[in-house]
Amino acid sequence: MKAIGIQGSRAFLLIWLGQLVSITGSALTSFALGVWVYGRTGSVTKYSLMLLAASLPGILLSPFVGALIDRWGQRLALVVSDGGGSVVALSFVLLFFSGRLQIWELYCLLSLASVCRAAQLPAFMAAISLLVPKAQFGRAGGMVQIVQAVSMVVGPAAGAALLALTSVAGVILIDFATYLFSLATLALIRVPAPPPLPGAAPGRPSLLREAAAGWSFIRERPGLLGLLAFFFLVNFNIAVVMALLTPMILDFSNAATLGMVLSVGSVGMLLGSIAMSAWGGPRRRVDGVLGFGMLFGLGLCASGLRAAAALIAAAFFLSLFSVPFVNASSQAIWQSKVAPAIQGRVFAVRQMMAWFSIPIGYLLAGPMADRVFKPLLRPGGRLVPTLGPLLGVGPGRGIGLLFMILGCMTILTCLLGFAFAPLREIEQRLPDQVPAAVPA
């Protein structure tokens, strides 16, 4: 596939449009497959295993995928990612139409799709460094967050509507078409090659050494290591919250209330993404990460105060509104401080380490809720005399207490980030590795 040669900001906009369509299509498939698995098996365990198959393989193989991004170039990595995703989607369609799809086949295909997706975000972010001026990294990061927010808003709603009109195979066929659209946009652009890394040894090391080099780069820079630790902890909190939000609300209300809360939160993330893309974030990017991180934690605290749908919806609007500012500000730091020649492997290792806490959170959420926190605020529970008058007693209150603790932990993590000088002063201590202007 030979690129026609659109470059710079116009090339970024084309990639962004293609990824917007493709990732939204993938959200449709995720929703449809979730409905199919749970409807066919009635098993929460098998549904959870589907989520694990769709995420864990890509997380574990991220360092090797990142090394391949740097070898192949960002554009080719995106082509392979979307091309592999399209093959998986077409395989699902054929198996559904034949009536032969088994659960184990679904897990295998989702694992393959997870590996393909592992290249998507690191390659996209590394391409931004070569297509967008450094001063616009914050706005570009905000636009990337718009992609995530739109998929959250559109995926479940459109997926449900499409399932009412067609089959699961029909929904996945639409996803296949979105991959083709993304590949068409990639055929139109050219991403310039990054300048070689100064002092790099001649020859090409093994893939294993290149993958390990991404971790070595981060480990040798305490500021980046601190930023990575921050996201590891916060992502754990987010995973627990997302796993328990549905049980907490359904404990005291119904599915309509749950849908309202999820919709309000998703709109908050979309509006925050739009605001970040328009503003570009604070001049000190680390203030955007830690300051809006505290706002996120404050929203989590508020969500646990009472079993009131309006309060929980408003709290999650606040929390998810802050997420794009945190993510885009962090991404701007990484794009500025990592040389483009090694961004693929560094960003992939960063993704693996930051996201590895998510499956841990999923696994621990249920036992923490059922065995520890729910009994504490049931009638006769140990904390009823002290916290009962404040938080209430009964359905959903134990999980609410856990949400408040996670919110306080998030705020404490942000305060520790401000106290940790290598992170607080990361933008002064680490030199920029990208030019102010986009290379011609």
C-alpha positions as CSV (number, residue, x, y, z in Angstrom):
1,M,0.0,0.0,0.0
2,K,1.8,3.1,-1.2
3,A,0.9,6.4,0.5
4,I,-0.1,9.3,-1.7
5,G,1.7,11.6,0.7
6,I,-0.5,13.9,2.8
7,Q,1.6,15.0,5.7
8,G,1.6,17.2,8.8
9,S,-1.6,18.2,10.6
10,R,-3.8,17.2,7.7
11,A,-2.3,13.6,7.9
12,F,-3.0,13.6,11.7
13,L,-6.7,14.6,11.1
14,L,-7.0,11.8,8.5
15,I,-5.6,9.2,10.9
16,W,-7.7,10.6,13.7
17,L,-10.9,10.3,11.6
18,G,-10.0,6.8,10.6
19,Q,-9.3,5.7,14.2
20,L,-12.5,7.5,15.4
21,V,-14.6,5.4,13.0
22,S,-12.6,2.2,13.6
23,I,-12.6,2.3,17.4
24,T,-16.3,3.2,17.5
25,G,-16.9,0.2,15.3
26,S,-15.0,-2.0,17.7
27,A,-17.2,-0.6,20.6
28,L,-20.2,-1.9,18.7
29,T,-18.6,-5.3,18.4
30,S,-17.7,-5.4,22.1
31,F,-21.3,-4.6,23.1
32,A,-22.8,-7.1,20.7
33,L,-20.4,-9.9,21.8
34,G,-21.1,-9.2,25.4
35,V,-24.8,-9.5,24.9
36,W,-24.3,-12.7,22.9
37,V,-22.0,-14.4,25.5
38,Y,-24.1,-13.5,28.5
39,G,-27.4,-14.3,26.7
40,R,-26.1,-17.7,25.5
41,T,-24.3,-18.8,28.7
42,G,-25.9,-16.8,31.5
43,S,-22.5,-17.0,33.2
44,V,-20.8,-14.0,34.7
45,T,-17.6,-16.0,34.8
46,K,-17.6,-16.6,31.0
47,Y,-18.5,-13.0,30.4
48,S,-15.6,-11.9,32.6
49,L,-13.3,-14.3,30.8
50,M,-14.4,-12.6,27.5
51,L,-13.2,-9.2,28.9
52,L,-9.9,-10.8,30.1
53,A,-9.3,-12.4,26.6
54,A,-10.0,-9.1,25.0
55,S,-7.4,-7.2,27.1
56,L,-4.7,-9.3,28.7
57,P,-2.9,-10.8,25.7
58,G,-2.3,-7.4,24.2
59,I,-1.1,-6.0,27.5
60,L,1.4,-8.8,28.0
61,L,2.8,-8.6,24.5
62,S,2.9,-4.7,24.4
63,P,6.7,-4.4,24.7
64,F,7.3,-6.6,21.7
65,V,4.6,-4.9,19.7
66,G,6.2,-1.5,20.6
67,A,9.6,-2.7,19.3
68,L,7.9,-3.7,16.0
69,I,6.3,-0.2,15.8
70,D,9.8,1.4,15.9
71,R,11.1,-1.1,13.3
72,W,8.1,-0.8,10.9
73,G,7.2,2.8,11.3
74,Q,4.0,4.2,12.8
75,R,1.9,4.1,9.6
76,L,2.7,0.5,8.8
77,A,2.1,-0.5,12.4
78,L,-1.4,1.1,12.2
79,V,-2.0,-0.7,8.9
80,V,-1.1,-4.0,10.5
81,S,-3.2,-3.3,13.5
82,D,-6.3,-2.3,11.6
83,G,-5.7,-5.0,9.0
84,G,-5.5,-7.7,11.7
85,G,-8.6,-6.3,13.3
86,S,-10.5,-6.5,10.0
87,V,-9.5,-10.2,9.6
88,V,-10.7,-11.0,13.1
89,A,-14.0,-9.2,12.5
90,L,-14.5,-11.0,9.2
91,S,-13.8,-14.3,10.9
92,F,-16.5,-13.6,13.5
93,V,-19.0,-12.8,10.7
94,L,-18.3,-16.0,8.8
95,L,-18.5,-18.1,12.0
96,F,-21.8,-16.5,13.0
97,F,-23.3,-16.9,9.6
98,S,-22.3,-20.6,9.6
99,G,-23.8,-21.1,13.1
100,R,-20.5,-22.7,14.3
101,L,-19.1,-20.1,16.7
102,Q,-18.0,-21.7,20.0
103,I,-17.0,-19.9,23.2
104,W,-13.4,-21.1,23.0
105,E,-13.2,-19.8,19.4
106,L,-14.5,-16.5,20.5
107,Y,-11.8,-16.3,23.2
108,C,-9.1,-17.1,20.7
109,L,-10.3,-14.5,18.2
110,L,-10.6,-11.9,20.9
111,S,-7.1,-12.6,22.1
112,L,-5.8,-12.1,18.5
113,A,-7.8,-8.8,18.3
114,S,-6.2,-7.8,21.6
115,V,-2.7,-8.2,20.2
116,C,-3.6,-6.2,17.1
117,R,-5.0,-3.4,19.2
118,A,-1.9,-3.3,21.4
119,A,-0.2,-1.5,18.5
120,Q,-3.0,0.9,17.9
121,L,-2.6,3.5,20.6
122,P,1.2,3.6,20.9
123,A,1.6,3.9,17.1
124,F,-1.0,6.6,16.9
125,M,0.6,8.6,19.7
126,A,4.1,8.1,18.3
127,A,2.8,9.4,14.9
128,I,1.5,12.5,16.5
129,S,5.0,13.5,17.6
130,L,6.0,13.5,13.9
131,L,2.9,15.2,12.4
132,V,1.9,17.8,15.0
133,P,3.9,20.8,16.3
134,K,5.1,20.3,19.9
135,A,3.0,23.2,21.1
136,Q,-0.2,21.4,19.9
137,F,0.5,18.1,21.7
138,G,-2.1,18.9,24.3
139,R,-4.8,19.7,21.8
140,A,-4.0,16.6,19.8
141,G,-4.2,14.5,23.0
142,G,-7.6,16.0,23.7
143,M,-8.7,14.9,20.2
144,V,-7.5,11.4,20.9
145,Q,-9.6,11.5,24.1
146,I,-12.6,12.5,22.0
147,V,-12.2,9.2,20.1
148,Q,-12.4,7.2,23.4
149,A,-15.3,9.3,24.6
150,V,-17.3,8.9,21.4
151,S,-16.8,5.2,21.4
152,M,-18.1,5.1,25.1
153,V,-21.2,7.2,24.2
154,V,-22.0,5.6,20.8
155,G,-21.0,2.0,21.3
156,P,-23.6,0.8,23.8
157,A,-26.5,2.9,22.5
158,A,-25.9,2.2,18.8
159,G,-25.0,-1.4,19.5
160,A,-28.4,-1.9,21.3
161,A,-30.3,-0.2,18.4
162,L,-28.5,-2.2,15.8
163,L,-29.1,-5.5,17.6
164,A,-32.8,-4.7,17.5
165,L,-32.6,-4.3,13.7
166,T,-30.1,-7.0,12.7
167,S,-28.0,-9.8,14.2
168,V,-24.7,-9.9,16.0
169,A,-23.1,-10.8,12.7
170,G,-24.6,-7.8,11.1
171,V,-23.2,-5.5,13.8
172,I,-19.7,-7.1,13.4
173,L,-20.0,-6.6,9.7
174,I,-20.4,-2.9,10.3
175,D,-17.2,-3.1,12.4
176,F,-15.4,-4.8,9.5
177,A,-16.5,-1.9,7.2
178,T,-15.1,0.7,9.7
179,Y,-11.7,-1.1,9.6
180,L,-11.7,-0.7,5.8
181,F,-12.5,3.0,6.2
182,S,-9.5,3.4,8.5
183,L,-7.2,1.5,6.2
184,A,-8.3,3.8,3.4
185,T,-7.3,6.9,5.4
186,L,-3.9,5.4,6.1
187,A,-3.4,4.8,2.4
188,L,-3.6,8.6,1.9
189,I,-1.0,9.8,4.4
190,R,2.7,9.7,4.9
191,V,4.4,9.8,8.3
192,P,8.0,11.0,8.1
193,A,10.7,8.8,9.5
194,P,11.9,9.9,12.9
195,P,15.5,11.2,13.2
196,P,18.0,8.5,14.3
197,L,18.7,8.3,18.0
198,P,22.0,10.1,18.8
199,G,24.8,7.7,19.8
200,A,22.9,4.6,18.7
201,A,25.1,1.6,18.0
202,P,25.3,0.4,14.4
203,G,23.2,-2.7,13.5
204,R,19.9,-3.9,14.8
205,P,19.6,-5.6,18.2
206,S,17.3,-8.5,18.8
207,L,13.6,-7.9,19.2
208,L,13.9,-8.9,22.9
209,R,16.6,-6.4,23.6
210,E,14.6,-3.7,21.8
211,A,11.6,-4.5,23.9
212,A,13.6,-4.4,27.1
213,A,15.1,-1.0,26.0
214,G,11.7,0.6,26.5
215,W,11.6,-0.4,30.1
216,S,15.3,0.6,30.7
217,F,14.5,4.1,29.3
218,I,11.7,4.6,31.8
219,R,13.5,3.1,34.7
220,E,16.5,5.4,34.3
221,R,14.3,8.5,34.5
222,P,12.6,8.8,38.0
223,G,10.1,11.4,36.8
224,L,8.7,9.2,34.1
225,L,8.8,6.2,36.5
226,G,6.8,8.3,39.0
227,L,4.3,9.2,36.3
228,L,3.9,5.5,35.4
229,A,3.4,4.5,39.0
230,F,0.7,7.2,39.3
231,F,-1.3,5.8,36.4
232,F,-0.8,2.2,37.7
233,L,-2.5,3.1,41.0
234,V,-5.2,5.3,39.4
235,N,-6.0,2.7,36.8
236,F,-6.5,0.1,39.5
237,N,-9.0,2.4,41.2
238,I,-10.8,3.0,37.9
239,A,-11.0,-0.8,37.2
240,V,-12.5,-1.5,40.6
241,V,-15.1,1.3,40.2
242,M,-16.1,0.3,36.7
243,A,-16.5,-3.3,37.9
244,L,-18.7,-2.4,40.8
245,L,-20.6,0.6,39.5
246,T,-23.3,-1.7,38.0
247,P,-23.8,-3.8,41.1
248,M,-23.9,-0.7,43.4
249,I,-26.7,1.0,41.4
250,L,-28.7,-2.2,40.7
251,D,-28.6,-2.9,44.5
252,F,-30.8,0.1,45.1
253,S,-32.3,0.9,41.7
254,N,-32.9,-0.5,38.2
255,A,-31.3,-0.8,34.8
256,A,-32.8,2.5,33.6
257,T,-31.0,4.3,36.4
258,L,-27.8,2.5,35.5
259,G,-28.1,3.6,31.9
260,M,-28.7,7.2,32.9
261,V,-25.6,7.3,35.1
262,L,-23.4,5.7,32.4
263,S,-24.7,8.1,29.8
264,V,-24.2,11.2,32.0
265,G,-20.7,10.0,32.8
266,S,-19.9,9.4,29.1
267,V,-21.1,12.8,28.2
268,G,-18.9,14.3,30.8
269,M,-15.9,12.6,29.3
270,L,-16.9,13.8,25.8
271,L,-17.3,17.4,27.0
272,G,-13.9,17.2,28.8
273,S,-12.3,15.9,25.6
274,I,-13.7,18.7,23.6
275,A,-12.6,21.2,26.2
276,M,-9.1,19.8,26.3
277,S,-8.8,19.8,22.5
278,A,-9.9,23.5,22.4
279,W,-7.7,24.6,25.3
280,G,-4.7,22.5,25.0
281,G,-4.2,22.1,28.8
282,P,-2.1,24.0,31.3
283,R,1.3,25.3,30.5
284,R,2.8,22.9,33.1
285,R,1.5,19.6,31.9
286,V,2.2,17.9,35.2
287,D,-0.3,20.3,36.9
288,G,-2.9,19.0,34.4
289,V,-2.1,15.4,35.4
290,L,-2.1,15.8,39.2
291,G,-4.6,18.7,39.5
292,F,-7.3,17.1,37.4
293,G,-6.4,13.8,39.0
294,M,-7.5,15.3,42.3
295,L,-10.7,16.4,40.7
296,F,-11.3,12.9,39.5
297,G,-10.7,11.6,43.1
298,L,-13.2,14.2,44.5
299,G,-15.8,12.9,42.1
300,L,-15.2,9.3,43.3
301,C,-15.6,10.4,46.9
302,A,-18.9,12.2,46.1
303,S,-20.3,9.1,44.3
304,G,-20.2,7.1,47.5
305,L,-22.0,9.5,49.8
306,R,-25.5,8.5,49.2
307,A,-27.6,6.0,47.3
308,A,-29.1,8.8,45.2
309,A,-29.0,8.4,41.4
310,A,-28.7,12.2,40.7
311,L,-25.8,12.5,43.1
312,I,-24.0,9.5,41.6
313,A,-24.6,10.7,38.0
314,A,-23.2,14.2,38.8
315,A,-20.2,12.7,40.6
316,F,-19.4,10.5,37.7
317,F,-19.8,13.4,35.3
318,L,-17.2,15.3,37.3
319,S,-14.8,12.3,37.4
320,L,-15.0,11.5,33.7
321,F,-14.9,15.1,32.7
322,S,-11.5,15.3,34.3
323,V,-10.1,12.2,32.7
324,P,-9.2,13.7,29.2
325,F,-7.2,16.5,30.9
326,V,-5.2,13.9,32.9
327,N,-4.6,11.6,30.0
328,A,-3.8,14.3,27.4
329,S,-1.5,16.2,29.7
330,S,0.4,13.0,30.5
331,Q,0.6,12.1,26.8
332,A,2.1,15.5,26.0
333,I,4.8,14.9,28.6
334,W,5.7,11.5,27.1
335,Q,5.7,12.8,23.5
336,S,8.0,15.7,24.4
337,K,10.5,13.7,26.6
338,V,10.9,10.6,24.5
339,A,12.8,10.7,21.2
340,P,10.5,9.7,18.3
341,A,12.9,6.9,17.2
342,I,12.1,4.9,20.3
343,Q,8.6,6.1,21.1
344,G,7.0,2.9,19.9
345,R,8.7,0.6,22.4
346,V,8.6,3.2,25.3
347,F,4.9,3.9,24.8
348,A,4.1,0.2,24.5
349,V,5.9,-0.6,27.8
350,R,4.2,2.4,29.4
351,Q,0.9,1.1,28.2
352,M,1.6,-2.4,29.5
353,M,2.7,-1.2,33.0
354,A,-0.1,1.3,33.4
355,W,-2.8,-1.0,32.2
356,F,-1.6,-4.1,34.0
357,S,-3.4,-3.0,37.1
358,I,-6.8,-3.0,35.3
359,P,-7.2,-6.9,35.2
360,I,-5.9,-6.9,38.8
361,G,-8.7,-4.5,39.7
362,Y,-11.3,-6.6,37.9
363,L,-10.2,-9.7,39.8
364,L,-10.1,-8.1,43.3
365,A,-13.3,-5.9,42.9
366,G,-15.8,-8.7,43.6
367,P,-14.1,-10.2,46.6
368,M,-13.5,-6.8,48.2
369,A,-17.1,-5.8,47.7
370,D,-18.8,-9.1,48.8
371,R,-16.5,-10.2,51.6
372,V,-15.3,-6.9,53.1
373,F,-17.3,-3.8,52.3
374,K,-20.9,-4.9,51.8
375,P,-21.1,-6.6,55.3
376,L,-19.7,-3.5,57.0
377,L,-22.8,-1.4,56.2
378,R,-25.5,-4.0,56.2
379,P,-28.0,-3.8,59.1
380,G,-26.0,-4.9,62.1
381,G,-22.6,-4.3,60.3
382,R,-19.6,-3.1,62.2
383,L,-19.6,0.4,60.7
384,V,-23.3,1.0,61.0
385,P,-23.1,3.0,64.3
386,T,-20.2,5.2,63.1
387,L,-20.7,5.7,59.3
388,G,-24.3,4.6,58.9
389,P,-25.7,8.1,59.7
390,L,-23.4,9.6,57.1
391,L,-23.5,7.1,54.3
392,G,-26.7,5.2,54.9
393,V,-27.2,1.5,55.6
394,G,-28.2,-1.3,53.3
395,P,-28.1,-1.9,49.5
396,G,-25.2,-0.3,47.8
397,R,-23.7,1.4,50.8
398,G,-20.7,-0.9,51.3
399,I,-19.6,-0.3,47.7
400,G,-20.2,3.4,48.2
401,L,-17.8,3.3,51.1
402,L,-15.2,1.5,48.9
403,F,-15.7,4.2,46.2
404,M,-15.0,6.9,48.8
405,I,-11.9,5.2,50.0
406,L,-10.7,4.8,46.3
407,G,-11.4,8.5,45.8
408,C,-9.3,9.4,48.9
409,M,-6.5,7.1,47.7
410,T,-6.5,8.9,44.3
411,I,-6.3,12.3,45.9
412,L,-3.5,11.1,48.2
413,T,-1.7,9.7,45.1
414,C,-1.9,13.1,43.5
415,L,-0.5,14.8,46.6
416,L,2.4,12.4,46.7
417,G,3.0,13.2,43.1
418,F,3.3,16.8,43.9
419,A,5.6,16.0,46.8
420,F,7.9,13.8,44.6
421,A,10.3,16.3,43.1
422,P,11.3,14.3,40.0
423,L,7.7,14.1,39.0
424,R,6.7,17.6,40.0
425,E,9.7,19.1,38.1
426,I,9.7,16.5,35.3
427,E,9.3,19.2,32.6
428,Q,12.3,21.1,33.8
429,R,14.6,18.1,34.7
430,L,14.1,16.2,31.4
431,P,15.1,17.8,28.2
432,D,12.6,17.8,25.3
433,Q,13.4,15.3,22.6
434,V,11.3,16.6,19.7
435,P,11.7,19.8,17.7
436,A,9.2,22.6,18.0
437,A,8.2,22.4,14.4
438,V,7.0,19.4,12.4
439,P,9.8,18.0,10.1
440,A,9.1,18.6,6.4
